[in-house]
Amino acid sequence: MTNLIGVRLNKEDHEEYLKIIKENGTNPSAMTAKIVHDWLHFHRTKQYRGDVTLSGEILKKRHEAIKKTEIDKIVKHNAKVIISEMEFQVDNLDFAEVSRRILDWNRENGIAMIMRDRKDHTVFMQKHSFGIIWSEIQCKMYCKMFEDIGETVRSMKFDSGSFSFEIFRQN
C-alpha cells in the first residue's frame, strides 16, 4: 500500500529536482519516494546507531597513526580540496559561507562546534574525544580554509579534547 503526498518547492529547488529526475531517468513520484525513503533511512541510522565512520574511538585511533611530520601536508591538501569544491558550488565564497558550511557539517555529523562573534574577531570552538591529532588537523585545516579565502587567522589552540581558533574581522 502507498500513500499520496503533495510537496511544495521553491523555484530553485524545483528546478534542481527536475534536473535530478531527468538525470536518473525516472518520474517525479518515484524520485520523491526515493528521496523520502533515503532521508528517513539516513536519519534513523544516525539517530539510533550513529555514523560508525565518525565513531570517536575509530577516528582517534586512525588519527594516532598519522605521523606528526605529515600533518601540515594533510592540512594543506584537505583545505585546498574543500575550498576548491566550495568555490565550484557557490558564486561568492566568503567568511559567512565558509562559516556556515563548517558549522553545518559538524552539526550534521553530531559534533558540537560553536561560533562566537566578538568585537573584532570571531571565535570557533569544539570539544571532542578524538585526540590531539584530530584537534591539530581540524584546527589548522579550518584556519587554512579561512586564509585561502583571504581572512586573517588571529590565533589557534588545540589539545587532546578541544580546539579553538580566532578569525580577525574588519567590521
DSSP file with accessible surface (Angstrom, degrees, kcal/mol):
  #  RESIDUE AA STRUCTURE BP1 BP2  ACC     N-H-->O    O-->H-N    N-H-->O    O-->H-N    TCO  KAPPA ALPHA  PHI   PSI    X-CA   Y-CA   Z-CA
    1    1 A M              0   0  211      0, 0.0     2,-0.3     0, 0.0     0, 0.0   0.000 360.0 360.0 360.0 140.4    0.0    0.0    0.0
    2    2 A T        -     0   0  133      2,-0.0     2,-0.4     0, 0.0     0, 0.0  -0.877 360.0-141.3-124.7 159.9    1.2    3.5   -0.8
    3    3 A N        -     0   0  130     -2,-0.3     2,-0.3     2,-0.0     0, 0.0  -0.953  16.8-124.8-122.7 144.8    0.0    6.9    0.3
    4    4 A L        +     0   0  173     -2,-0.4     2,-0.3     2,-0.0    -2,-0.0  -0.668  29.9 178.7 -88.8 135.2   -0.2   10.1   -1.8
    5    5 A I        -     0   0  107     -2,-0.3     2,-0.4     2,-0.0    -2,-0.0  -0.967  19.0-140.4-131.7 154.8    1.6   13.3   -0.6
    6    6 A G        -     0   0   77     -2,-0.3     2,-0.4     2,-0.0    -2,-0.0  -0.900  15.7-163.0-111.9 144.5    1.9   16.7   -2.0
    7    7 A V        -     0   0   88     -2,-0.4     2,-0.5     2,-0.0    -2,-0.0  -0.994   8.0-155.6-131.7 133.3    5.1   18.7   -1.9
    8    8 A R        -     0   0  245     -2,-0.4     2,-0.4     6,-0.0    -2,-0.0  -0.930  18.4-176.5-106.9 127.4    5.6   22.5   -2.4
    9    9 A L        -     0   0   73     -2,-0.5    -2,-0.0     2,-0.0     2,-0.0  -0.937  27.0-115.5-121.5 146.4    9.1   23.5   -3.5
   10   10 A N     >  -     0   0   83     -2,-0.4     4,-2.7     1,-0.1     5,-0.2  -0.279  43.2 -97.5 -70.8 168.9   10.6   26.9   -4.1
   11   11 A K  H  > S+     0   0  145      1,-0.2     4,-2.5     2,-0.2     5,-0.2   0.901 121.4  47.3 -58.7 -46.8   11.6   27.7   -7.7
   12   12 A E  H  > S+     0   0  125      1,-0.2     4,-2.2     2,-0.2    -1,-0.2   0.919 114.4  46.3 -63.9 -44.9   15.4   26.9   -7.3
   13   13 A D  H  > S+     0   0   90      1,-0.2     4,-2.8     2,-0.2    -1,-0.2   0.893 112.0  52.2 -63.8 -38.6   14.7   23.6   -5.5
   14   14 A H  H  X S+     0   0   83     -4,-2.7     4,-2.6     2,-0.2    -2,-0.2   0.924 109.2  48.9 -64.6 -42.7   12.1   22.6   -8.1
   15   15 A E  H  X S+     0   0   95     -4,-2.5     4,-1.9    -5,-0.2    -1,-0.2   0.919 113.8  46.3 -62.1 -43.7   14.5   23.3  -11.0
   16   16 A E  H  X S+     0   0   93     -4,-2.2     4,-2.3     2,-0.2    -2,-0.2   0.907 110.8  53.9 -64.0 -41.8   17.2   21.2   -9.3
   17   17 A Y  H  X S+     0   0   33     -4,-2.8     4,-2.4     1,-0.2    -2,-0.2   0.926 107.7  49.7 -58.3 -45.9   14.6   18.5   -8.5
   18   18 A L  H  X S+     0   0   81     -4,-2.6     4,-2.4     1,-0.2    -1,-0.2   0.886 109.3  52.0 -64.2 -37.7   13.6   18.3  -12.2
   19   19 A K  H  X S+     0   0  112     -4,-1.9     4,-2.9     2,-0.2    -1,-0.2   0.922 109.7  49.5 -62.9 -42.3   17.3   18.0  -13.3
   20   20 A I  H  X S+     0   0   53     -4,-2.3     4,-2.0     2,-0.2    -2,-0.2   0.912 109.8  51.0 -63.7 -42.5   17.8   15.1  -10.8
   21   21 A I  H  X>S+     0   0   15     -4,-2.4     5,-1.9     2,-0.2     4,-0.6   0.944 113.0  45.7 -59.2 -46.9   14.7   13.4  -12.2
   22   22 A K  H ><5S+     0   0  179     -4,-2.4     3,-1.0     1,-0.2    -2,-0.2   0.926 111.8  51.2 -63.5 -45.5   16.0   13.7  -15.7
   23   23 A E  H 3<5S+     0   0  145     -4,-2.9    -1,-0.2     1,-0.3    -2,-0.2   0.835 114.3  44.5 -60.5 -33.9   19.5   12.6  -14.8
   24   24 A N  H 3<5S-     0   0   98     -4,-2.0    -1,-0.3    -5,-0.2    -2,-0.2   0.461 105.1-129.0 -91.8  -3.4   18.1    9.5  -13.1
   25   25 A G  T <<5 +     0   0   71     -3,-1.0     2,-0.2    -4,-0.6    -3,-0.2   0.893  68.1 114.5  59.8  42.3   15.6    8.7  -15.9
   26   26 A T      < -     0   0   52     -5,-1.9    -1,-0.2    -6,-0.1    -2,-0.1  -0.563  64.7 -99.9-127.7-168.7   12.7    8.4  -13.5
   27   27 A N     >  -     0   0   83     -2,-0.2     4,-2.6    -3,-0.1     5,-0.2  -0.782  34.4-104.9-116.5 164.0    9.4   10.2  -12.8
   28   28 A P  H  > S+     0   0   70      0, 0.0     4,-2.6     0, 0.0     5,-0.2   0.882 117.5  51.3 -56.7 -40.3    8.5   12.7  -10.1
   29   29 A S  H  > S+     0   0   94      1,-0.2     4,-2.3     2,-0.2     5,-0.2   0.947 112.9  43.8 -64.5 -47.4    6.6   10.2   -8.0
   30   30 A A  H  > S+     0   0   42      1,-0.2     4,-2.3     2,-0.2    -1,-0.2   0.899 114.7  50.2 -65.1 -40.1    9.3    7.6   -7.9
   31   31 A M  H  X S+     0   0   11     -4,-2.6     4,-2.8     2,-0.2     5,-0.2   0.921 110.4  49.0 -66.8 -42.5   12.0   10.2   -7.2
   32   32 A T  H  X S+     0   0   30     -4,-2.6     4,-2.6    -5,-0.2     5,-0.3   0.937 111.4  49.9 -62.2 -43.4   10.1   11.8   -4.3
   33   33 A A  H  X S+     0   0   62     -4,-2.3     4,-2.7    -5,-0.2    -1,-0.2   0.921 112.3  48.1 -61.4 -41.2    9.5    8.3   -2.8
   34   34 A K  H  X S+     0   0  104     -4,-2.3     4,-3.1     2,-0.2     5,-0.3   0.928 111.2  49.7 -65.7 -44.9   13.2    7.6   -3.1
   35   35 A I  H  X S+     0   0   78     -4,-2.8     4,-2.6     2,-0.2     5,-0.2   0.945 114.3  44.5 -59.8 -47.9   14.3   10.9   -1.6
   36   36 A V  H  X S+     0   0   64     -4,-2.6     4,-2.7    -5,-0.2     5,-0.2   0.943 115.2  48.1 -63.3 -46.8   12.0   10.4    1.4
   37   37 A H  H  X S+     0   0  119     -4,-2.7     4,-2.6    -5,-0.3    -2,-0.2   0.944 114.2  46.0 -59.2 -49.1   13.0    6.8    1.9
   38   38 A D  H  X S+     0   0   69     -4,-3.1     4,-2.7     2,-0.2     5,-0.2   0.907 113.6  48.7 -62.7 -42.9   16.7    7.6    1.7
   39   39 A W  H  X S+     0   0  148     -4,-2.6     4,-3.0    -5,-0.3     5,-0.2   0.940 112.6  47.6 -64.0 -44.9   16.4   10.5    4.0
   40   40 A L  H  X S+     0   0   59     -4,-2.7     4,-2.8    -5,-0.2     5,-0.2   0.921 113.0  48.6 -62.9 -42.0   14.4    8.6    6.6
   41   41 A H  H  X S+     0   0  106     -4,-2.6     4,-2.4    -5,-0.2    -2,-0.2   0.945 114.1  46.2 -62.2 -46.4   16.9    5.6    6.4
   42   42 A F  H  X S+     0   0  110     -4,-2.7     4,-2.5    -5,-0.2     5,-0.3   0.942 114.1  48.3 -60.9 -47.3   19.8    8.0    6.9
   43   43 A H  H  X S+     0   0   78     -4,-3.0     4,-2.7     1,-0.2     5,-0.2   0.927 112.8  47.2 -61.7 -46.2   18.1    9.9    9.7
   44   44 A R  H  X S+     0   0  127     -4,-2.8     4,-2.6    -5,-0.2     5,-0.5   0.912 111.6  51.4 -62.5 -42.8   17.2    6.7   11.6
   45   45 A T  H  X>S+     0   0   38     -4,-2.4     4,-2.2    -5,-0.2     5,-1.1   0.951 115.4  40.8 -60.9 -48.7   20.7    5.2   11.2
   46   46 A K  H  X5S+     0   0   40     -4,-2.5     4,-0.5     3,-0.2    -2,-0.2   0.903 117.3  49.2 -67.3 -40.2   22.4    8.3   12.6
   47   47 A Q  H  <5S+     0   0  110     -4,-2.7    -2,-0.2    -5,-0.3    -1,-0.2   0.918 124.2  26.1 -68.0 -42.5   19.8    8.8   15.3
   48   48 A Y  H  <5S+     0   0  160     -4,-2.6    -2,-0.2    -5,-0.2    -3,-0.2   0.779 140.5  15.5 -96.0 -30.5   19.8    5.3   16.6
   49   49 A R  H  <5S-     0   0  178     -4,-2.2    -3,-0.2    -5,-0.5    -2,-0.1   0.524  94.5-136.1-120.2 -12.8   23.2    3.9   15.8
   50   50 A G     << -     0   0   30     -5,-1.1     2,-0.9    -4,-0.5    -3,-0.1   0.027  42.3 -59.4  76.0 169.2   25.3    7.0   14.9
   51   51 A D    >   -     0   0   51      1,-0.2     3,-1.9    -5,-0.2    -1,-0.1  -0.785  47.7-158.5 -89.7 106.6   27.6    7.3   12.0
   52   52 A V  G >  S+     0   0  101     -2,-0.9     3,-1.6     1,-0.3     6,-0.2   0.828  89.0  61.7 -61.2 -29.4   30.1    4.5   12.6
   53   53 A T  G 3  S+     0   0   80      1,-0.3    -1,-0.3    -3,-0.1    -2,-0.0   0.734 106.8  47.0 -70.2 -17.5   32.8    6.2   10.4
   54   54 A L  G <  S+     0   0   31     -3,-1.9    -1,-0.3     4,-0.1    -2,-0.2   0.170  79.7 140.3-106.0  17.6   32.7    9.1   12.8
   55   55 A S    <>  -     0   0   46     -3,-1.6     4,-2.8     1,-0.1     5,-0.3  -0.398  57.2-130.8 -59.1 130.9   32.9    7.0   15.9
   56   56 A G  H  > S+     0   0   18      1,-0.2     4,-2.7     2,-0.2     5,-0.2   0.891 105.7  50.8 -53.0 -42.0   35.2    8.7   18.4
   57   57 A E  H  > S+     0   0  128      2,-0.2     4,-2.2     1,-0.2    -1,-0.2   0.908 111.7  46.7 -67.4 -39.6   37.2    5.6   19.0
   58   58 A I  H  > S+     0   0   66      2,-0.2     4,-2.7     1,-0.2     5,-0.2   0.949 115.1  45.9 -67.2 -47.4   37.8    4.9   15.3
   59   59 A L  H  X S+     0   0    9     -4,-2.8     4,-2.7     2,-0.2     5,-0.2   0.923 112.9  50.3 -62.1 -43.1   38.7    8.5   14.5
   60   60 A K  H  X S+     0   0   74     -4,-2.7     4,-2.0    -5,-0.3    -1,-0.2   0.951 114.0  43.7 -61.0 -48.5   41.0    8.7   17.5
   61   61 A K  H  X S+     0   0  137     -4,-2.2     4,-0.9    -5,-0.2    -1,-0.2   0.915 114.3  50.3 -64.7 -42.8   42.9    5.5   16.6
   62   62 A R  H >< S+     0   0  143     -4,-2.7     3,-0.7     1,-0.2     4,-0.3   0.926 112.7  46.3 -62.3 -44.2   43.1    6.4   12.9
   63   63 A H  H >< S+     0   0   22     -4,-2.7     3,-1.6     1,-0.2    -1,-0.2   0.825 102.1  64.2 -71.1 -30.2   44.5    9.8   13.6
   64   64 A E  H 3< S+     0   0  103     -4,-2.0    -1,-0.2     1,-0.3    -2,-0.2   0.784  96.2  60.7 -62.5 -23.4   47.0    8.5   16.1
   65   65 A A  T << S+     0   0   83     -4,-0.9     2,-0.4    -3,-0.7    -1,-0.3   0.608  82.4 101.1 -80.1 -10.1   48.6    6.6   13.2
   66   66 A I  S <  S-     0   0   43     -3,-1.6     2,-0.2    -4,-0.3     5,-0.1  -0.609  77.9-123.0 -78.9 130.3   49.4    9.8   11.4
   67   67 A K    >>  -     0   0  149     -2,-0.4     3,-2.1     1,-0.1     4,-0.6  -0.497  14.0-127.6 -71.8 139.7   53.0   11.0   11.7
   68   68 A K  G >4 S+     0   0  125      1,-0.3     3,-1.1    -2,-0.2     4,-0.4   0.848 109.6  60.5 -55.3 -35.7   53.4   14.4   13.2
   69   69 A T  G 34 S+     0   0  118      1,-0.2     4,-0.3     2,-0.1    -1,-0.3   0.643 101.8  54.0 -69.4 -14.4   55.6   15.3   10.2
   70   70 A E  G <> S+     0   0   70     -3,-2.1     4,-2.4     1,-0.1    -1,-0.2   0.573  83.6  88.0 -93.2 -12.2   52.6   14.6    7.8
   71   71 A I  H <X S+     0   0    1     -3,-1.1     4,-3.0    -4,-0.6     5,-0.2   0.921  86.7  47.7 -59.5 -49.6   50.1   16.9    9.5
   72   72 A D  H  > S+     0   0   86     -4,-0.4     4,-2.4     1,-0.2    -1,-0.2   0.892 112.6  50.4 -62.4 -36.2   50.9   20.2    7.6
   73   73 A K  H  > S+     0   0  137     -4,-0.3     4,-2.3     2,-0.2    -1,-0.2   0.928 112.7  46.7 -65.2 -43.4   50.8   18.3    4.3
   74   74 A I  H  X S+     0   0   43     -4,-2.4     4,-3.0     2,-0.2     5,-0.3   0.930 112.0  51.1 -62.7 -46.2   47.4   16.8    5.1
   75   75 A V  H  X S+     0   0    7     -4,-3.0     4,-2.7    -5,-0.2     5,-0.3   0.938 111.8  45.9 -58.2 -50.7   46.1   20.2    6.3
   76   76 A K  H  X S+     0   0  128     -4,-2.4     4,-2.2    -5,-0.2    -1,-0.2   0.920 115.3  47.0 -61.0 -44.6   47.1   22.0    3.1
   77   77 A H  H  X S+     0   0  111     -4,-2.3     4,-2.5    -5,-0.2     5,-0.2   0.951 114.3  45.8 -62.5 -51.0   45.7   19.2    0.9
   78   78 A N  H  X S+     0   0   53     -4,-3.0     4,-2.7     1,-0.2     5,-0.2   0.921 113.8  48.6 -60.6 -45.7   42.4   18.9    2.7
   79   79 A A  H  X S+     0   0    0     -4,-2.7     4,-2.8    -5,-0.3     5,-0.3   0.923 112.0  49.9 -61.1 -43.0   41.9   22.7    2.8
   80   80 A K  H  X S+     0   0  150     -4,-2.2     4,-2.4    -5,-0.3    -2,-0.2   0.931 113.1  45.5 -61.6 -46.7   42.7   23.1   -0.9
   81   81 A V  H  X S+     0   0   75     -4,-2.5     4,-2.3     2,-0.2    -2,-0.2   0.930 115.3  46.9 -63.9 -45.5   40.3   20.3   -1.9
   82   82 A I  H  X S+     0   0   55     -4,-2.7     4,-2.6    -5,-0.2    -2,-0.2   0.944 114.6  45.4 -64.6 -48.0   37.4   21.6    0.3
   83   83 A I  H  X S+     0   0    7     -4,-2.8     4,-2.9    -5,-0.2     5,-0.2   0.923 111.7  53.4 -64.0 -40.5   37.8   25.2   -0.7
   84   84 A S  H  X S+     0   0   68     -4,-2.4     4,-1.6    -5,-0.3    -1,-0.2   0.926 111.2  45.8 -59.1 -44.6   38.0   24.2   -4.4
   85   85 A E  H  X S+     0   0   95     -4,-2.3     4,-1.4     2,-0.2    -1,-0.2   0.917 112.4  50.5 -65.6 -42.7   34.8   22.2   -4.1
   86   86 A M  H  X S+     0   0   15     -4,-2.6     4,-1.7     1,-0.2     3,-0.4   0.915 108.5  52.4 -61.8 -41.7   33.0   25.1   -2.2
   87   87 A E  H  < S+     0   0  108     -4,-2.9    -1,-0.2     1,-0.2    -2,-0.2   0.848 107.7  52.6 -63.7 -32.8   34.1   27.6   -4.9
   88   88 A F  H  < S+     0   0  175     -4,-1.6    -1,-0.2    -5,-0.2    -2,-0.2   0.820 111.9  46.7 -68.7 -30.5   32.6   25.3   -7.6
   89   89 A Q  H  < S+     0   0   98     -4,-1.4     2,-0.3    -3,-0.4    -2,-0.2   0.725 114.5  37.5 -87.9 -25.5   29.3   25.2   -5.7
   90   90 A V     <  -     0   0   33     -4,-1.7     3,-0.2     1,-0.1    -1,-0.1  -0.923  63.5-137.7-130.7 157.2   28.7   28.8   -4.9
   91   91 A D  S    S+     0   0  178     -2,-0.3     2,-0.5     1,-0.2    -1,-0.1   0.855  97.8  35.9 -77.3 -37.4   29.3   32.2   -6.6
   92   92 A N        -     0   0  108      2,-0.0     2,-1.0     5,-0.0    -1,-0.2  -0.845  66.1-172.6-126.2  95.4   30.6   34.1   -3.6
   93   93 A L        +     0   0   26     -2,-0.5     2,-0.2    -3,-0.2    -6,-0.1  -0.759  31.4 145.6 -89.7 102.5   32.7   32.1   -1.2
   94   94 A D     >  -     0   0   59     -2,-1.0     4,-2.6    56,-0.0     5,-0.3  -0.608  64.9 -78.0-127.2-174.8   33.2   34.4    1.8
   95   95 A F  H  > S+     0   0   17      1,-0.2     4,-2.7     2,-0.2     5,-0.2   0.912 126.8  50.2 -53.4 -47.5   33.6   34.3    5.5
   96   96 A A  H  > S+     0   0   62      1,-0.2     4,-2.4     2,-0.2    -1,-0.2   0.909 112.7  46.0 -62.2 -42.7   29.8   33.8    6.1
   97   97 A E  H  > S+     0   0   37      2,-0.2     4,-2.3     1,-0.2    -1,-0.2   0.927 114.5  45.8 -68.9 -45.6   29.5   30.9    3.6
   98   98 A V  H  X S+     0   0    0     -4,-2.6     4,-2.5     2,-0.2     5,-0.2   0.934 114.0  50.1 -63.4 -43.0   32.6   29.0    4.8
   99   99 A S  H  X S+     0   0    3     -4,-2.7     4,-2.6    -5,-0.3     5,-0.2   0.934 110.6  49.6 -59.2 -47.5   31.5   29.5    8.5
  100  100 A R  H  X S+     0   0  112     -4,-2.4     4,-2.9    -5,-0.2     5,-0.2   0.929 111.9  47.9 -59.2 -44.5   28.0   28.2    7.7
  101  101 A R  H  X S+     0   0   46     -4,-2.3     4,-2.6     2,-0.2    -1,-0.2   0.896 111.5  49.6 -67.0 -39.6   29.3   25.2    5.9
  102  102 A I  H  X S+     0   0    5     -4,-2.5     4,-2.2     2,-0.2    -1,-0.2   0.947 114.8  44.4 -62.8 -47.8   31.8   24.3    8.7
  103  103 A L  H  X S+     0   0   34     -4,-2.6     4,-2.7    -5,-0.2    -2,-0.2   0.919 114.5  49.3 -64.5 -42.7   29.1   24.6   11.3
  104  104 A D  H  X S+     0   0   30     -4,-2.9     4,-3.1    -5,-0.2     5,-0.2   0.927 110.1  50.5 -62.6 -46.6   26.5   22.7    9.2
  105  105 A W  H  X S+     0   0  103     -4,-2.6     4,-1.2    -5,-0.2    -1,-0.2   0.933 113.3  45.4 -58.5 -46.7   29.0   19.8    8.5
  106  106 A N  H  <>S+     0   0    0     -4,-2.2     5,-3.0    -5,-0.2     3,-0.4   0.937 114.8  47.6 -63.2 -44.6   29.8   19.5   12.2
  107  107 A R  H ><5S+     0   0  156     -4,-2.7     3,-1.9     1,-0.2    -2,-0.2   0.936 109.5  53.0 -62.7 -44.7   26.2   19.6   13.3
  108  108 A E  H 3<5S+     0   0  122     -4,-3.1    -1,-0.2     1,-0.3    -2,-0.2   0.777 111.2  47.9 -62.1 -25.6   25.1   17.1   10.6
  109  109 A N  T 3<5S-     0   0   31     -4,-1.2    -1,-0.3    -3,-0.4    -2,-0.2   0.248 118.7-109.6-100.9  12.6   27.8   14.7   12.0
  110  110 A G  T < 5S+     0   0   72     -3,-1.9     2,-0.6     1,-0.2    -3,-0.2   0.747  75.4 132.9  71.2  24.2   26.8   15.1   15.6
  111  111 A I      < -     0   0   13     -5,-3.0     2,-0.3    -6,-0.2    -1,-0.2  -0.943  55.4-129.7-111.6 121.0   29.9   17.1   16.6
  112  112 A A        +     0   0   74     -2,-0.6    15,-0.5    15,-0.3     2,-0.4  -0.519  32.3 171.7 -72.6 126.1   29.3   20.3   18.6
  113  113 A M  E     -A  126   0A  24     -2,-0.3     2,-0.4    13,-0.2    13,-0.2  -0.998  14.3-156.9-134.6 134.3   31.0   23.3   17.2
  114  114 A I  E     -A  125   0A  68     11,-3.1    11,-2.7    -2,-0.4     2,-0.4  -0.897   5.8-164.3-115.7 141.0   30.4   26.8   18.5
  115  115 A M  E     -A  124   0A  58     -2,-0.4     2,-0.4     9,-0.2     9,-0.2  -0.992   9.5-175.4-123.2 127.1   30.9   30.1   16.8
  116  116 A R  E     -A  123   0A 117      7,-3.0     7,-3.1    -2,-0.4     2,-0.4  -0.988  17.2-142.1-126.2 125.1   31.0   33.4   18.8
  117  117 A D  E     -A  122   0A 112     -2,-0.4     5,-0.2     5,-0.2     2,-0.2  -0.722  24.3-178.3 -83.9 132.0   31.3   36.9   17.4
  118  118 A R        -     0   0  123      3,-3.1    51,-0.0    -2,-0.4     0, 0.0  -0.559  45.7 -79.2-115.5-175.8   33.4   39.2   19.5
  119  119 A K  S    S+     0   0  191      1,-0.2    52,-0.1    -2,-0.2     3,-0.0   0.927 121.9   0.2 -54.6 -53.8   34.3   42.9   19.0
  120  120 A D  S    S+     0   0   62     50,-0.1    49,-2.9     1,-0.0     2,-0.3   0.204 130.3  37.5-125.6  15.4   36.9   42.5   16.3
  121  121 A H  E     - B   0 168A  21     47,-0.3    -3,-3.1    49,-0.0     2,-0.4  -0.980  65.7-125.3-157.8 166.0   37.1   38.7   15.7
  122  122 A T  E     -AB 117 167A   2     45,-2.3    45,-2.7    -2,-0.3     2,-0.4  -0.978  22.5-150.3-119.9 134.5   35.1   35.5   15.6
  123  123 A V  E     -AB 116 166A  12     -7,-3.1    -7,-3.0    -2,-0.4     2,-0.4  -0.889   6.3-165.2-107.9 133.7   35.9   32.5   17.7
  124  124 A F  E     +AB 115 165A   0     41,-2.7    41,-2.0    -2,-0.4     2,-0.3  -0.962  14.8 179.5-113.6 134.9   35.3   28.9   16.7
  125  125 A M  E     +AB 114 164A  58    -11,-2.7   -11,-3.1    -2,-0.4     2,-0.3  -0.991   9.7 179.6-138.4 146.1   35.4   26.2   19.4
  126  126 A Q  E     -AB 113 163A   5     37,-2.3    37,-2.1    -2,-0.3     2,-0.4  -0.987  11.5-161.1-147.2 134.5   34.9   22.5   19.6
  127  127 A K  E     + B   0 162A 173    -15,-0.5     2,-0.3    -2,-0.3   -15,-0.3  -0.910  30.3 147.8-107.9 143.1   35.2   19.9   22.3
  128  128 A H        -     0   0   29     33,-2.5     3,-0.1    -2,-0.4   -17,-0.0  -0.924  51.8-125.1-158.5 179.9   35.6   16.3   21.3
  129  129 A S  S    S+     0   0   84     -2,-0.3   -69,-0.1     1,-0.1    32,-0.1  -0.088  76.7 104.9-126.8  32.3   37.1   13.0   22.3
  130  130 A F  S    S-     0   0   18      1,-0.2     4,-0.5   -71,-0.1   -67,-0.2   0.448  79.5-115.3 -97.2  -4.7   39.1   12.3   19.1
  131  131 A G     >  -     0   0    9     29,-1.2     4,-1.9     1,-0.2    -1,-0.2  -0.133  35.4 -61.9  97.6 171.0   42.6   13.1   20.4
  132  132 A I  H  > S+     0   0   75      1,-0.2     4,-2.7     2,-0.2     5,-0.2   0.853 126.6  54.5 -66.3 -37.3   45.4   15.6   19.8
  133  133 A I  H  > S+     0   0   20      2,-0.2     4,-2.8     1,-0.2     5,-0.3   0.934 108.3  49.6 -66.8 -43.0   46.0   14.7   16.2
  134  134 A W  H  > S+     0   0    7     -4,-0.5     4,-2.9     1,-0.2     5,-0.3   0.950 112.1  49.6 -56.8 -48.4   42.3   15.3   15.3
  135  135 A S  H  X S+     0   0    0     -4,-1.9     4,-2.6     1,-0.2     5,-0.3   0.927 112.5  46.1 -57.0 -48.9   42.4   18.6   17.1
  136  136 A E  H  X S+     0   0    9     -4,-2.7     4,-2.4     2,-0.2     5,-0.3   0.939 115.8  44.6 -63.9 -46.3   45.6   19.8   15.3
  137  137 A I  H  X S+     0   0    3     -4,-2.8     4,-2.7    -5,-0.2     5,-0.2   0.953 117.3  43.8 -63.7 -49.7   44.4   18.7   11.8
  138  138 A Q  H  X S+     0   0   14     -4,-2.9     4,-2.6    -5,-0.3     5,-0.3   0.942 116.1  47.4 -62.2 -47.1   40.9   20.1   12.2
  139  139 A C  H  X S+     0   0    0     -4,-2.6     4,-2.2    -5,-0.3    -2,-0.2   0.956 117.3  41.1 -60.2 -52.4   42.1   23.4   13.8
  140  140 A K  H  X S+     0   0   46     -4,-2.4     4,-2.7    -5,-0.3    -1,-0.2   0.874 114.0  53.8 -65.7 -36.5   44.8   24.0   11.2
  141  141 A M  H  X S+     0   0   11     -4,-2.7     4,-2.5    -5,-0.3    -2,-0.2   0.946 109.9  45.9 -65.1 -47.2   42.6   22.9    8.3
  142  142 A Y  H  X S+     0   0    7     -4,-2.6     4,-2.2    -5,-0.2    -2,-0.2   0.928 113.7  50.1 -61.6 -41.6   39.8   25.3    9.2
  143  143 A C  H  X S+     0   0    2     -4,-2.2     4,-2.6    -5,-0.3    -2,-0.2   0.928 110.5  49.5 -61.5 -44.0   42.3   28.1    9.7
  144  144 A K  H  X S+     0   0   59     -4,-2.7     4,-2.7     1,-0.2    -1,-0.2   0.893 107.7  54.8 -63.2 -38.0   43.9   27.3    6.3
  145  145 A M  H  X S+     0   0    2     -4,-2.5     4,-0.8     2,-0.2    -1,-0.2   0.935 110.0  45.8 -60.8 -45.2   40.5   27.4    4.6
  146  146 A F  H ><>S+     0   0    0     -4,-2.2     5,-2.6     1,-0.2     3,-0.8   0.912 112.5  50.8 -65.4 -40.6   39.8   30.9    6.0
  147  147 A E  H ><5S+     0   0   92     -4,-2.6     3,-2.0     1,-0.2    -1,-0.2   0.903 103.8  59.7 -61.6 -39.6   43.3   32.0    4.9
  148  148 A D  H 3<5S+     0   0   62     -4,-2.7    -1,-0.2     1,-0.3    -2,-0.2   0.722 105.8  47.8 -63.9 -21.7   42.7   30.7    1.4
  149  149 A I  T <<5S-     0   0   35     -3,-0.8    -1,-0.3    -4,-0.8    -2,-0.2   0.225 129.6 -94.5-102.3  13.2   39.6   32.9    1.1
  150  150 A G  T < 5S+     0   0   63     -3,-2.0    -3,-0.2     1,-0.3     2,-0.2   0.564  79.2 136.0  93.9   9.1   41.6   36.0    2.3
  151  151 A E      < -     0   0   41     -5,-2.6     2,-0.5    -6,-0.2    -1,-0.3  -0.514  51.5-122.8 -87.3 160.7   40.7   36.0    6.0
  152  152 A T  E     -C  168   0A  86     16,-0.6    16,-2.7    -2,-0.2     2,-0.5  -0.910  14.0-141.9-108.5 123.2   43.3   36.6    8.8
  153  153 A V  E     -C  167   0A  29     -2,-0.5    14,-0.3    14,-0.2     3,-0.1  -0.722  14.6-173.1 -82.7 124.9   43.7   34.0   11.5
  154  154 A R  E     -     0   0A 119     12,-3.1     2,-0.3    -2,-0.5    13,-0.2   0.859  62.1 -23.6 -86.9 -40.3   44.3   35.7   14.8
  155  155 A S  E     -C  166   0A  40     11,-1.2    11,-2.6     2,-0.0    -1,-0.3  -0.983  51.0-158.2-164.1 162.2   45.1   32.6   16.9
  156  156 A M  E     +C  165   0A  72     -2,-0.3     2,-0.3     9,-0.2     9,-0.2  -0.985   8.9 179.9-148.7 144.9   44.7   28.9   17.2
  157  157 A K  E     +C  164   0A 134      7,-2.9     7,-2.8    -2,-0.3     2,-0.3  -0.993   5.7 171.5-141.8 144.1   44.9   26.5   20.2
  158  158 A F  E     +C  163   0A  63     -2,-0.3     2,-0.2     5,-0.2     5,-0.2  -0.994   5.8 164.0-152.9 150.1   44.4   22.7   20.4
  159  159 A D  E >   -C  162   0A  81      3,-2.6     3,-0.5    -2,-0.3   -24,-0.2  -0.804  59.1 -71.8-145.2-168.2   44.8   19.9   22.8
  160  160 A S  T 3  S+     0   0   80     -2,-0.2   -29,-1.2     1,-0.2   -26,-0.1   0.675 128.2  29.6 -70.2 -14.8   43.6   16.3   23.1
  161  161 A G  T 3  S+     0   0   25      1,-0.2   -33,-2.5   -31,-0.1     2,-0.3   0.404 122.9  12.4-126.0   3.0   40.0   17.3   23.9
  162  162 A S  E <   -BC 127 159A  34     -3,-0.5    -3,-2.6   -35,-0.3     2,-0.3  -0.992  49.0-162.0-166.2 164.7   39.3   20.6   22.2
  163  163 A F  E     -BC 126 158A   4    -37,-2.1   -37,-2.3    -2,-0.3     2,-0.3  -0.980   8.0-178.9-150.5 158.6   40.4   23.2   19.7
  164  164 A S  E     -BC 125 157A  26     -7,-2.8    -7,-2.9    -2,-0.3     2,-0.3  -0.985   1.6-176.4-151.7 155.0   39.7   26.8   19.0
  165  165 A F  E     -BC 124 156A   0    -41,-2.0   -41,-2.7    -2,-0.3     2,-0.4  -0.982  15.3-140.5-151.1 155.5   40.7   29.5   16.6
  166  166 A E  E     -BC 123 155A  38    -11,-2.6   -12,-3.1    -2,-0.3   -11,-1.2  -0.973   6.5-157.1-121.7 135.7   40.0   33.2   16.1
  167  167 A I  E     -BC 122 153A   0    -45,-2.7   -45,-2.3    -2,-0.4   -14,-0.2  -0.951  23.7-124.9-112.6 123.5   39.5   34.9   12.8
  168  168 A F  E     -BC 121 152A  68    -16,-2.7   -16,-0.6    -2,-0.5     2,-0.5  -0.470  28.4-160.0 -66.2 134.4   40.1   38.7   12.7
  169  169 A R        -     0   0   58    -49,-2.9     2,-0.7    -2,-0.2   -18,-0.0  -0.974  13.4-153.9-123.1 128.4   37.1   40.6   11.4
  170  170 A Q              0   0  162     -2,-0.5   -50,-0.1     0, 0.0   -49,-0.0  -0.899 360.0 360.0 -97.9 111.3   37.0   44.1   10.0
  171  171 A N              0   0  170     -2,-0.7   -52,-0.0   -52,-0.1   -51,-0.0  -0.559 360.0 360.0 -88.6 360.0   33.6   45.4   10.6
